Amino acid sequence: MDRFYVTTPIYYVNDVPHLGTAYTTIVADALARFHRLRGSQVRFLTGTDEHGEKIEQRAKELGVAPRAFVDGASQKFREAWPHLSCTPDDFIRTTEDRHVRVVQDLWRKCRDAGAIYAGTYRGLYCVGCEAYYTEKDLVEHEGAQVCPIHRTKPQVLEEPTYFFKLSAFQDRLLAFYEKYPSFVAPETRRNEVISFVKGGLQDLSVSRTSFSWGIPVPDDDPERRTGLGRSGSDKAEKHVMYVWFDALTNYLSARGEETSVLRTTFWPPDVHLVGKDILRFHTIYWPAFLMAAGFPDEQLPKKVFVHGWLTINGQKMSKSLRNVVEPLALARELGTDVVRFYLLREINFGQDGDFSHAQLIARYNAELADSLGNLLNRNLGLVTKLRADQPTLAATAKGPLEEKLEEAARTALAGAIAGFVEVAPHKAIEAIWGLIRAGNKYVDEAAPWAEAKKGENARVDTILATTLEALRWISVLVWPVMPSVSDRMRAQLGLPALATAQGTDALALTWTPDRPTAGLTVGQPIFPKIDADGQARIFAALGVTTAPEVPAEAPKAADKKPEKKGRAPIEPAKELAYEEFARVDLRIGTVLSCERVPKSDKLLKVQVDLGEEAPRQVVAGIGKTFAPEALVGKQVVVVANLAPAKLMGLESRGMILAVRGESDADLALLSPTVARAAGSRVS
């Protein structure tokens, strides 16, 4: 039987659950749910990282013992995830005895293999990162050399320490990356790791004596400390493990004791999900620790998938800017599944992403209310209106339209599976929404109401049964992303909630459009439309303004004197008759995907949904202003009846409208202030 072991980072308890930690946990949960659907034996691990100097300092500031502080902080993470429909199989804490035992055992294995030795460390240390830096790692900020993550000046640290011989594993790590090219994803991060390792590895300080809140170094006998220096003075000093040697081992310690079945079943991990700020720890230190402890290459983690950072409405998340997003508050206002859908849909996993409250509402209205909700509500209503007295709807009058929708369903199934396997939930969702769009188009073209007027009951039954079958497939496909929505859909469709079972592949779907009408219920819309008043109410409850707030230290607009640009006045264009203007077909489009055109810094290849059977490809010269991933999900105005043209060998079937500023790198897209259905005409 297949098994799947997925992990989040264990979250540092010096913070609280926020949008970034929620994002990683939701992705892990969606992957776990997908593999449960496939019938795999699944282990989804998360937890909290509870040792280190920052924790000791924070507890002291609050006047509490470190243990009391971490107990309360860890509980906040444990309690948060069920509110986001995240269902980890295990929640590990680094203060648990089961973890301490395994970490100390790993230390002994590395030490006995000659990979740990005693010495004295003098160098740069960032308390915020709990990490050591060299001069070349630092970046310049306000005239000082600072940590690249926290922009704070690192401490100059000198103390006795134990070192891990990281330098001895340089060649083996490079050979491992070559042997297993998928170990680090995406490719850009793999290249970054290989480049760093090729640049030379230094031995790593793996113990501290300047604080005590950590796991004690096992067997820390002064006789073993040859080379620690400061003769005699170090004998009373107690060494605790470097927090990253401690924290990374959680993935191993969660397997249980030697006799546990988990120990043999769930190793190695299939995928570690991590942020790019902890890339090196997971892709260099962690495999090196395991190599030193005797793990062969095939027993090292299979993949470390590195995702980017989130900005909020185009700004860095910051308490001082009052733009920190609380995921649980979002879930209370919009529903847990809406938050899950938006995060998984909006952000290309592996890249940086921007969280926008306005874009969340736009996606909700366009893709949940107008697309999925409309398909469900409309068709259940049609059954009630046209064939409620019919006990069974049988597809006995099939034609080309039905064949087309069935093919769309099979394409969606294959695309969703491929997306989740690739750890690309945004691609899986796009595949599913391909079927939803096809379903809405099918109903429009098949027009069961028109067939009913003609008395073509067999045809009406076929159309309704076919659409209900598409909805059945959709209810399965959306479950990893929106489990509660799946349950509600299936209840309205007269189907039981999905139940996963090991060895049973719930995604081995067969197309059987013959449906009893018993149990079908219209019910309340799952996604009621959010109008302007509703959006204002939600934003008020969340404390959100419609535009990013200006930092307090920034000069007010009224205090600024307008700059004279010296631009020549724009000459008015030649007048045209209304009939000429009316020939221009302006449509609202939703960007489905976007990528750069090779060998061009300006052109982007954009796939736009204009409410048609297939997306339009538009080649747009907006690449100097917009990153491709930032456009996915955005609504734009497209000239839909522009004659096709070829740019860099690519066909462009339309034009995306934008307002130019001072240069090609200063563009503003035209888009509706309120989301509109794809294909809506601008008039």
C-alpha positions, 0 to 999 in steps of 0.5 A: 500500500502507498504511504505519504508522509508530509510535514510543515515546519514546526512553528516557533512559539515566540510568535502566534499563528498568522497567515504565513503559518496558516498557508503552509499548514493548509497546503500540507492538509490539502496534500494529506487529504488528496493522498487519503482520497487515493487510499494511501496511508497518510501521516501529516505532521506539524508542531512547535519549536520551543527551545532557544535563546529567544524563548528564554529571553521572552519568558524572562521579559514576561516574568514566567518560567520558559516551560510555562511560556511555551506550554501556553504558546504551543496550545495556541497553535494546536487549537488554531488548525482545526478552525482551518479544517487542518487535520494533522495526524500528529502534533509534536513539541520539542519539549516532549520526552519522546523528542528529547530522547531521539535528538540525543540519540542522533547526537550520539550517532553523529558524535560516535561517527566522528562528525562532532568535535569540541572547540571554541566559536567566534563569529556572527550570530542572529538571535532572531534567526537562531543562526550563524552568519559569515560576513558574506551572508550579511546585507547592507541596510542603513549603513550597517551589515545586517542579517538578511532576514531580520535586518538586525545587526548580528552579535559577535559571539565567542564561547566554547562549543561543539562543532558539526563537521559540515565541511566534510559533507560537501562532496556527498551533498553535491553528489546527493543533489545530482542523484536526486534532482527533485530533492529541492523544489522549485528549480530556482531553490535547488540552484541556490542550494547547489551554488551555496554548497559549491562555494564551500561549507564551514563547520557548524557550531551546534551547542551553546553555553550562554543560555540554558533553555535547550536540550542538554548535550548528552554525555557532556563529560569535561574529559570529552571537551579537548580543545574547548579552550579556557582551561578549567573554566569550562568544566562547570558550563553546561552545553545545550544543543543548537536549536536547529539540530534540535528542531529539525530532528522532530521529523524523525522523533515523531516516528515513535520509539524503536518498536513503533510501527510508525518508525518503519512505515513513515520514513523517509518523509515524502515532502517537507514544506518550508519557507525560503527563510529556512531553506539551508537548514532543511536542504544542507544541515538536515541531510548532513546530520542524517548522513553523519548518523548513518542514514544512506541516501535512499533513506534521506527525505525525498523532497523539500518544497520551498515556498515564498513569502506573503505580502499583504495588499502589496506591503510587507506584513508588519504590526507597525503598518497594522496590516497583519492578517489573522487567519482565524478572523478571516475564517469567522467572517468568510468561512474556513473553506473560502480562506483555504480556497483563496490561499491555495488558488491565488498563490503559485506554490513555490513563489512569493504571493500577495494576499489582497482582501479585495482580491479575495472578495473578487475571487469569491464572487467570480469563482465560488458564487458565479461559477461553482455556486451557480452551477450547483444552485441552477441545476438543482433548481432546474431539476425541481422545476422541470422533472421533480416528479421523475424518480430517476434521471437517465441519460438516454439521449446523449449527443456531442455536448454530453461527450464534450462535458465527459471529456472535460471531466476526465481532463479535470480529474487528470489535471487535479491529480497531476497538480496535487502530485506536483505539489502545485495546488493552484494547478489542481484547482485550475483544472477543477475549475475547467470542469466547472466552467465547462459545466456552466457552458454545457447548461447554456448550450444544452438549454434544458428549459427549451427542450422541456417546452418542446416536450423532449423529456428524454433530452431534458433528463439526459441534460440534468443527469449529465450535469448532476454527474459533473457536480458529483465529480466536482464534489470529490475533486474539491474535497482536499481544498474545501472539505466542508463545501464538498460535504454540503454539495454532496448533501444537496446532491443526495450523496453521503459525505466522502469517507476515505479508506486505506486501499480505496482510491476515491478518485478512480471515478467512473462517469455514470450519468443516471441519477435518482432524484430522491434526496436532491435538495436546493437548499440555501446557496453555499456561496451567497454573492457578496455585494458592496455593502457586504464587502464593507461590512466584512472589511469593517469587521476585519479592520481593513481599509480598501487601500493600504494604509500609509506608514505613520512616518511617511509624509502625508500627501497634503504635505507633498508639493506636486512635482512638475514632470515636464510632460507634454500635454496629450493631444486629443485623439480624432473624434469617432462616431459611436458606431465605430466605438461600438465595434470595439468589443471590450470584455472583462477577463480573469487571468488564469495563468501567466508566464514570461516570454523567453528572451523578452523582459517585457512580454508576458504570455497570459491565458485569460478566461473570457467566458468562452469554451477555452481560455484566450492567449494574449501576449501583453507587453506589461512584464516590466511592471508586473510579475507573472504570478501577481496577475493570476486571478486578477480581472482585466479589460480585454479588447476581445475582437482585435485581429490576431497577431504574432509576437515572438512567434506566439499568437495573441488574440486580444489586448489587455488594457493598461494606463501608461505612466512615465515609462513601460515599467509604470503601468496600471491595469484597467480592471472592474472595482467590483468583480464581474463574471468573465466575459462581461461586456464593458459598455 
